Structures are given as structure tokens and as C-alpha cells.
Amino acid sequence: MALDYLDAIGRDNIFQHDQDLAGYAYDQLAQLPRIRLFGPKIGRAGLVSFLLNDVHAHDVVTVADQRGVALRGGHHCNQPLMKKLGVPSTARASFYFYNSREEVDRFIKVVRGIQEFFGA
């Protein structure tokens, strides 16, 4: 049943929507000062990993949660990559077909607020 539901939406449609949202989020985050983005600008999965200068990813995730935005923080089961990148962890926003640009805009607004909160 779940696969029938996804097939009815169209897997290509879901993929394209994920690509569009992640690209939009990446572009919006890239405009913020003192932020480090990970991964390619295009051809990415429906997620964006990032760090705010001098703010631990877990602090970013905690404050975002308090402001109604769910993010993941940590090494995302990829310690070798984190070691290679020279970071202990990242914050990550994930998007899927049920998300909208308005939700990405809300996420960006929260990240700006976190930067202000921490003076980052």
C-alpha cells in the first residue's frame, strides 16, 4: 500500500521535488554569513548539512527544536567523513515530498535567529 501511494504521486515527481527544495535551501543558506555548507550545490539528496561558525551542531539543533524546526545533529553515522572534513558533527535539514518552500523559508528564518542568539 505504501508503495502504491508513492507510485501514485510518482517517484520522479518526488525526486524532483526533493531536488528543488534541497537546492532552494542550499541557496538560501549560502546567503547567510559565517556558515559552512557541505555537499554539492546541485545533484544532492533532499537534505542540507551545515555548520554555523563557533556554534556546536547540537546547540543549533536544540534551539531550532525550541523554535519548532526539526533538524538532526551529529556525525550521522559517518565518523570517517566527519574526521576527513575536520568537524565533530553537522546540523542537517531533510526534505521530502510533503515539505514546501514555505517550510524552507521558516527553517532559514530560524537559522538566522540562531545566528543572532549565539552571535555567530
C-alpha positions as CSV (number, residue, x, y, z in Angstrom):
1,M,0.0,0.0,0.0
2,A,2.8,2.5,0.8
3,L,4.5,1.8,-2.5
4,D,1.2,2.2,-4.3
5,Y,0.8,5.6,-2.6
6,L,4.3,6.7,-3.7
7,D,3.8,5.4,-7.2
8,A,0.5,7.3,-7.4
9,I,2.4,10.5,-6.6
10,G,5.2,9.5,-9.0
11,R,8.7,8.7,-7.8
12,D,10.2,11.0,-10.4
13,N,7.9,13.8,-9.1
14,I,9.1,13.1,-5.5
15,F,12.7,13.1,-6.6
16,Q,12.4,16.4,-8.5
17,H,10.6,18.0,-5.6
18,D,13.3,16.8,-3.1
19,Q,16.0,18.2,-5.5
20,D,14.2,21.6,-5.8
21,L,13.7,22.0,-2.1
22,A,17.2,21.0,-1.2
23,G,18.6,23.3,-3.9
24,Y,16.5,26.1,-2.7
25,A,17.5,25.6,1.0
26,Y,21.2,25.4,-0.1
27,D,20.9,28.7,-2.0
28,Q,19.1,30.4,0.9
29,L,21.7,29.2,3.5
30,A,24.6,30.2,1.2
31,Q,23.4,33.8,1.6
32,L,23.9,33.7,5.3
33,P,27.2,34.9,6.8
34,R,29.5,32.6,8.8
35,I,28.0,29.3,7.6
36,R,29.7,26.3,6.2
37,L,27.7,24.1,3.8
38,F,28.6,20.5,3.0
39,G,28.0,18.7,-0.3
40,P,27.4,19.8,-3.8
41,K,25.1,22.6,-4.7
42,I,23.2,20.5,-7.3
43,G,22.6,16.8,-7.6
44,R,22.1,16.3,-3.9
45,A,19.6,14.3,-1.9
46,G,16.7,16.0,-0.2
47,L,18.9,17.3,2.6
48,V,21.4,20.0,3.5
49,S,24.2,19.7,6.1
50,F,25.7,22.8,7.6
51,L,27.6,24.4,10.5
52,L,27.3,27.8,11.9
53,N,30.7,29.3,12.9
54,D,31.5,28.7,16.6
55,V,28.2,27.1,17.3
56,H,28.1,23.3,18.0
57,A,25.6,21.4,15.8
58,H,23.8,20.1,18.9
59,D,23.2,23.6,20.1
60,V,21.8,24.6,16.7
61,V,19.5,21.5,16.7
62,T,18.3,22.2,20.3
63,V,17.5,25.9,19.6
64,A,15.8,25.0,16.3
65,D,13.7,22.4,18.1
66,Q,12.6,25.0,20.7
67,R,11.5,27.2,17.8
68,G,9.5,24.5,16.1
69,V,12.0,23.3,13.4
70,A,13.2,19.7,13.5
71,L,16.9,19.2,12.5
72,R,19.3,16.3,13.1
73,G,22.7,16.9,14.6
74,G,25.8,14.7,15.0
75,H,28.0,12.6,12.8
76,H,25.1,10.9,11.1
77,C,26.8,7.5,11.3
78,N,29.6,8.8,9.2
79,Q,32.5,9.3,11.5
80,P,35.2,8.7,8.8
81,L,33.8,11.6,6.7
82,M,33.5,13.9,9.7
83,K,37.1,13.2,10.5
84,K,38.2,13.9,6.9
85,L,36.2,17.1,6.9
86,G,37.7,18.1,10.3
87,V,34.4,18.6,12.1
88,P,32.9,16.8,15.0
89,S,29.4,17.0,13.7
90,T,27.0,18.9,11.5
91,A,23.4,20.0,11.6
92,R,21.2,18.6,8.9
93,A,17.8,19.6,7.5
94,S,15.9,16.9,5.5
95,F,13.2,17.5,3.0
96,Y,10.6,15.2,1.3
97,F,7.6,15.5,-0.9
98,Y,5.4,16.7,2.0
99,N,7.6,19.7,2.6
100,S,7.1,23.1,1.0
101,R,9.2,26.2,0.1
102,E,7.3,28.0,2.9
103,E,8.7,25.5,5.4
104,V,12.2,26.0,4.0
105,D,11.7,29.8,4.4
106,R,10.7,29.1,8.1
107,F,13.8,27.0,8.5
108,I,16.0,29.8,7.1
109,K,14.4,32.3,9.4
110,V,15.1,30.1,12.4
111,V,18.7,29.6,11.4
112,R,19.1,33.4,11.2
113,G,17.6,33.7,14.6
114,I,20.1,31.0,16.0
115,Q,22.9,33.0,14.5
116,E,21.7,36.1,16.3
117,F,21.1,34.2,19.5
118,F,24.7,32.9,19.6
119,G,26.2,36.0,18.0
120,A,27.6,33.7,15.3
